Each structure stands twice: as structure tokens, then as C-alpha cells.
Amino acid sequence: MDIPLFTQSTFDLTDQAGRKLSIYARGQVGKLDYRLILSNPFPITTSGTVLPTGNPTTPNSSFAQQGNHLQYHGLLIWNFFDRETHVVAYMPGTYYGKKNILNLEAGFIEQKNATWSSSDGGQTVNYHPLNCWSVAIFYDAPLNKEKETALNAYLGYFETNYGPGYLRYVGIMPTADGLAASAPYLAGSQGNAFPTFGTGHVIYSQFGYCVNSL
């Protein structure tokens, strides 16, 4: 399974499919896996539709197109048993019973004045920081090595603060996603956009049972 899209907080908003100019430090010290990143975001807003801002009754937030500030990212992972691989940016997700993994992780992303809102149609603008953080636990371990059965489980809590009233709908197909901006309803003219990013709290979990690995 691919990672849930909501975990990529600024996907196609201050980056191009997760790519942006950055400097970073990453590595492993004993059981600790660390990643620290300083990014220079750029506003492109090529994906999704947000709730309208400027309404006096619902001054929803939207990503700012000016006043660029640096983004700060961090991720810490403690490997209780076997260490996860550290070759690419993404984790494998499962080792099909080849490793005994129990990890506790915490991460964050912050940016000053990342979003804006207005209650008078844009005459007065209020800026808001981007502040998202999460904690999660991951377990992947063999049950019976001879039968090649394994258990995989993940549980995470995500605090996502994009500013008051922020909610972004994203469509699966680029065509439908583009049409969503001009459609009279948030799901877009083809109806496949759904709320993907927003200010609030998210609990995400997944569970898997491996019967026979390849």
C-alpha cells in the first residue's frame, strides 16, 4: 500500500510532488533514526480545491502566495528490535516476516505565515503558521518462519494545523481535480474529489496478515 496522502502535508502546495529546494541531515545512531530538514518552499497550488476564504461568517484559511518563509521538518524513529533499512527516503512498509520490527516515531513540519484568512473579502489579511506533528508506532514481525506468516500493524496520531477552517479536496484524476476549482460543489464536476487535508486531528491505523511471502 502507498502511504496515506494526508501525511504529505504540503503536497503540491509548497512543493512539486514532494520535491523542493532543501538541505538535510539524516542518519542512524544506534537504535535512533533521525532526519532534519530545512526547506525553501514555493507556492504552486496545482492540486486540490480549498474552502472559500473572505467570508465574514467562515474566514477559512488558504495557502499564502507571497511572504515566503522557510519550512522546518524533523523525524525521529526509535528501533526497539531490528533496524529498518536506511537506503531510500521511504520505508518498505513490510518485510514479509524477514525482520522483527517495533518502532516508535515522531515528526513535525512548521512554517511561519504559511496560510492566510480574511473576514472582509481580503481587505484585512490574517496570516497563520503551518504546524503539523505526529506520533506513531509500527510493528512488523514473523509469526511462523516455516509457514512464512507474519503480522504487520501501524497506528498513528496526527495533529494538523493549517490555520482556521482549512480544508482541501483532492480528486484522483488530474482532469477532475482541475475542474473542481470551477465547479459549484467541492467534489468537482466528476464528483471524485474528497477532503484530504485539513486542520484537525487524524487517527490512522492499518493491519495486515502475511500468509505466504514471495
Legacy VTK file of the C-alpha trace (Angstrom):
# vtk DataFile Version 3.0
C-alpha trace
ASCII
DATASET POLYDATA
POINTS 214 float
0.000 0.000 0.000
1.105 3.559 -0.684
1.381 5.967 2.227
-1.834 7.885 3.043
-1.725 11.179 1.149
-2.706 13.328 4.148
0.702 12.596 5.725
2.353 14.620 2.926
1.188 17.889 4.444
2.247 20.297 1.676
1.940 18.005 -1.332
1.663 20.176 -4.494
1.184 23.305 -2.381
4.701 24.382 -1.425
6.452 21.688 -3.429
6.249 19.767 -6.684
5.015 16.289 -5.747
7.039 16.496 -2.517
10.150 17.966 -4.161
11.559 21.346 -3.113
14.899 23.027 -2.501
16.191 21.731 0.852
19.202 20.959 2.955
19.003 17.999 5.300
20.810 15.716 7.691
19.844 12.086 8.064
21.409 9.019 9.588
21.314 6.310 12.216
22.953 6.396 15.627
22.485 3.078 17.369
18.733 2.484 17.604
17.863 6.062 16.597
16.962 7.038 13.037
16.903 10.830 12.513
16.027 13.215 9.680
16.247 17.007 9.961
15.304 19.236 7.026
15.308 22.958 6.195
13.291 23.754 3.060
12.643 26.783 0.896
9.004 26.253 -0.144
7.444 27.695 -3.259
3.699 28.222 -3.727
2.373 26.468 -6.812
-1.074 25.223 -5.645
-1.532 22.882 -8.593
-3.629 20.335 -6.768
-6.934 20.397 -4.945
-9.641 22.871 -4.019
-9.952 24.632 -0.675
-12.962 26.123 1.043
-13.537 29.763 0.000
-11.913 32.433 2.166
-13.002 36.013 2.715
-16.473 35.156 4.004
-17.254 37.082 7.231
-19.045 34.105 8.759
-16.464 31.459 7.721
-12.995 33.030 7.257
-11.347 29.807 6.050
-7.605 29.602 5.501
-5.738 29.119 2.243
-2.026 28.813 1.482
-0.355 32.193 1.017
1.054 33.123 -2.383
3.520 35.674 -1.006
5.726 36.291 2.016
7.709 33.065 1.654
9.173 31.663 4.888
11.395 28.647 5.471
9.961 25.285 6.463
11.383 23.153 9.268
10.935 19.362 9.276
12.023 16.648 11.639
11.551 12.904 12.050
12.868 10.677 14.837
12.422 6.896 14.895
13.499 4.573 17.692
14.088 0.976 16.577
13.436 -1.291 19.572
14.378 -4.552 17.801
15.807 -4.854 14.290
16.698 -1.646 12.492
14.776 -0.618 9.413
16.640 -0.082 6.166
18.002 3.402 5.523
18.643 3.316 1.788
15.800 5.444 0.389
13.559 8.144 1.855
10.539 5.847 2.202
10.234 2.840 4.465
9.384 -0.546 2.840
6.128 -0.850 4.804
6.570 -4.581 5.404
9.413 -7.091 5.480
7.191 -10.164 4.994
8.437 -11.737 8.197
12.134 -11.334 7.389
12.691 -8.857 10.245
11.375 -8.230 13.735
10.442 -4.536 13.805
8.960 -2.440 16.591
9.356 1.303 16.068
8.182 4.427 17.841
8.315 7.574 15.728
7.595 11.285 15.996
7.749 14.006 13.368
6.811 17.602 12.640
6.661 20.303 9.960
6.451 24.036 10.695
6.331 27.212 8.614
5.695 30.809 9.624
2.798 32.642 7.927
2.100 29.682 5.650
-1.628 30.367 5.239
-3.929 33.368 5.313
-7.565 34.134 6.007
-9.804 37.176 5.819
-13.245 38.043 7.158
-13.828 41.066 4.897
-13.162 39.800 1.400
-9.407 40.274 1.527
-9.258 43.853 2.781
-7.742 42.672 6.060
-5.478 39.633 5.907
-4.527 37.420 8.850
-1.583 35.054 8.468
-1.342 31.692 10.231
1.537 29.259 10.836
1.648 25.742 9.472
2.174 23.385 12.395
1.723 19.649 11.916
3.104 16.883 14.129
2.556 13.202 14.661
3.460 10.190 16.765
3.141 6.613 15.561
4.043 3.025 16.338
4.871 0.344 13.764
5.120 -3.427 14.219
6.194 -5.985 11.629
7.309 -9.442 12.733
7.200 -13.111 11.756
4.644 -15.437 13.341
5.832 -18.732 11.837
9.027 -18.666 9.788
8.463 -22.136 8.316
4.995 -21.234 7.052
6.183 -17.702 6.216
3.385 -15.985 8.095
3.835 -12.511 9.525
1.947 -9.746 11.279
2.002 -6.080 10.284
0.370 -3.212 12.197
0.565 0.582 12.256
-1.127 3.187 14.450
-0.549 6.942 14.243
-1.954 10.158 15.658
-1.644 13.333 13.573
-2.251 16.917 14.685
-2.710 19.007 11.539
-2.931 22.784 11.886
-3.080 24.726 8.622
-4.941 27.670 10.073
-8.652 28.124 10.929
-11.138 26.395 8.668
-8.590 24.949 6.265
-9.896 22.021 4.217
-8.583 20.843 0.831
-10.385 18.468 -1.511
-8.270 16.426 -3.933
-9.501 14.425 -6.918
-7.984 11.164 -8.084
-7.693 12.176 -11.740
-5.905 15.418 -12.725
-8.714 16.396 -15.092
-11.381 16.088 -12.440
-9.120 17.778 -9.908
-8.683 20.778 -12.211
-12.397 21.050 -12.871
-13.123 21.051 -9.148
-11.953 24.651 -8.833
-14.653 25.952 -11.190
-17.419 23.589 -10.204
-20.228 24.815 -7.930
-19.591 21.986 -5.475
-16.384 20.865 -3.787
-16.335 17.337 -5.178
-15.819 18.723 -8.694
-17.779 18.169 -11.857
-16.885 14.471 -11.948
-17.590 14.022 -8.244
-14.429 12.154 -7.231
-12.669 14.781 -5.100
-12.787 14.211 -1.349
-11.467 16.027 1.769
-7.807 15.010 2.015
-6.041 17.725 4.021
-7.450 19.888 6.797
-6.969 21.464 10.189
-7.860 18.967 12.895
-6.924 15.584 14.322
-6.366 12.320 12.477
-6.047 8.780 13.812
-4.829 6.365 11.147
-4.331 2.624 11.507
-3.717 -0.354 9.291
-3.327 -4.082 9.925
-2.001 -6.862 7.753
-1.502 -10.622 7.932
1.008 -12.220 5.580
0.097 -15.785 4.607
2.908 -16.646 2.219
5.646 -14.247 1.064
7.254 -14.377 -2.384
LINES 1 215
214 0 1 2 3 4 5 6 7 8 9 10 11 12 13 14 15 16 17 18 19 20 21 22 23 24 25 26 27 28 29 30 31 32 33 34 35 36 37 38 39 40 41 42 43 44 45 46 47 48 49 50 51 52 53 54 55 56 57 58 59 60 61 62 63 64 65 66 67 68 69 70 71 72 73 74 75 76 77 78 79 80 81 82 83 84 85 86 87 88 89 90 91 92 93 94 95 96 97 98 99 100 101 102 103 104 105 106 107 108 109 110 111 112 113 114 115 116 117 118 119 120 121 122 123 124 125 126 127 128 129 130 131 132 133 134 135 136 137 138 139 140 141 142 143 144 145 146 147 148 149 150 151 152 153 154 155 156 157 158 159 160 161 162 163 164 165 166 167 168 169 170 171 172 173 174 175 176 177 178 179 180 181 182 183 184 185 186 187 188 189 190 191 192 193 194 195 196 197 198 199 200 201 202 203 204 205 206 207 208 209 210 211 212 213
